[in-house]
Amino acid sequence: MKQSEPNIIYILADDMGYGDMGCNNPDSKIPTPNLDHLADQGMRFTDAHAASSLCTPSRYNVLTGRYAWRTRLKRGIVRQWDSPLIEPDRLTVAGLLKQQGYTTHCIGKWHLGWDWTTVEGDHAGEQLPFGLMSKESQPQRIAMNRRIDYSHRVGGGPVDIGFDSYFGVDVPNFPPYTWFENDHLVDTPTVEKPDEMYGAPGMMSEGWSLEAMIPEFTRRAVSLIEDAEEPFFLYFPLTSPHAPIVPNAPFRGMSKAGKYGDFVCEVDWLVGEVMSALDRSGKADNTLLIFTSDNGPESGACDYEGAYELARNTGHYSMGQWRGAKSDVWEGGHREPLVARWPAVIPAGTACDQLVCIGDLIATCAEITGATLPESAGEDSVSMLPLLRGQTEQPTRTHLLHHSGWQGTFAIRSKDWVLIDAPSGGDAQEPDWFRKERGYSSDDYPGELFRLSVDCMEKENLYGKNPEVVEQLSELLASAKKDGAGAGTAMNGSYESE
């Protein structure tokens, strides 16, 4: 293994909108000096997307390069005590890089399921309706808290799908509220989470602190960067700025966008700590550092007012100029901030307007290392390496499928057209004031068609005016949905808009 093959760090924020980062949004009320500096030193992508507008399917796509709706998870998320979503024999980006001689590490939020064992010796996931939360299943999930054998090995997690090490939490608002390390819990959860603490009912370790997560993740990431055997891969999925919104004291009041904005400031600090560790250790030049997010900002009230009310109260639009938020298939639900720095390769201070997906990681890593992906791996991933090298005039993708969070609505993007295969791209209700402010109106068409180059806010539905575009994109969508149809690479064809 030649050391010219880079270390790779992939930081995945949680529920951070395209418009939160200052270099993406000149009207942002949140200072992000470290992310802006990272963009100055590398490449900022303006047309980067998650394959889904919800967290679990986005994470599956990042690690496998496959759309999550090709699995048994057709909509929604993995719930507490659900079994693993990533198939045991599926090659992940961690497994691929491990084959190429990398040490592979994961720090942060998992949210892809585990193989939990009960005190009776059963598999907890087999006794619950996978991915579903209903009046019937909610009591089952709450009761399962008392049936889990917390001392038992927890299978199906990072170290079972290609990572050498793991430290983190499952989901910050799901039990058990405790640290995970490799395939065990660090501390046995022995007390019930207080009702006043944000999150679903369940067991926690005594003294558990929501505020401790980001500082501890940061400390461990910095230590790993300084000490890890090279080349290394660090998948760094954050719990922030997802609820619970718990900025630590140094960041409170730092933004003009409430406690959500302050939590984004803490994310920006974390990125700065990673950059400083790379500089101190002399590893910056040969490290591909990527920062992005898993989906758009939370739309409704949780433990803060949500993106829409935040916009009305403070003038900060987390989704930027785009329409929609988390779970929507409109642009704001899945268009993500994405910046990449690799000083030895990426031209500094550049921007790329080509279409990319955050699930393009595995194909990109394969090309970087000279590995060949088997046909059964990374089926929906396309290498971004030519773009990272500055060859930004030609697209690497011709199309990309989008998928909404809760309704499972499909959309397809090709060139500057996007077709939504439903009467509305919104899973959640847009506030009336927001619709009036943006000039949105309703229609009776069975789908939505927008041309983003002239209508980035997705205001004018062209479904009825361009039936030929609807037909061709509908055919492309149907073809791309077939299992094994492959990713949107240049040889696969697309609707050529003029």
Helices and strands as residue ranges (DSSP letters): E 7-13, G 18-20, H 33-41, E 43-49, H 55-64, G 68-70, H 93-99, E 103-109, G 124-127, H 137-144, G 158-160, E 165-169, E 180-181, E 184-185, E 191-192, E 203-204, G 210-212, H 213-227, E 232-237, G 249-251, H 258-280, E 287-293, H 307-314, H 331-334, E 335-341, E 350-352, E 356-357, G 358-360, H 361-369, H 385-388, E 399-403, E 410-414, E 417-420, H 432-438, E 448-451, H 467-481, G 490-492
